[in-house]
């Protein structure tokens, strides 16, 4: 969670996702995801303290679990009406 806290701190200082990625704390795409969550939670406000580890775990652990298996996500989103689409067929082949 230290890494997330550091990234949020850099964002509060006005650094861009590309600048943060250059420090090798986190990649640019992941920075964008963290920025979206931080903005939604109000963590980018300099007047408020940085979130505690418990709050960060709650916000990011669920997100990481969801991203851990993109194939399962693709399978879950395939409805019976779209079962013959190429995306659904590819997801099923990967099982």
Secondary structure, DSSP 4 states (H G I P E B T S, - for coil): -HHHHHHHHHHHTT--HHHHHHTTSS-HHHHHHHHHHHHHHTTT-TTSPPPPHHHHHHHHHHHHHHHT-HHHHHHHH--GGGTTSHHHHHHHHT-
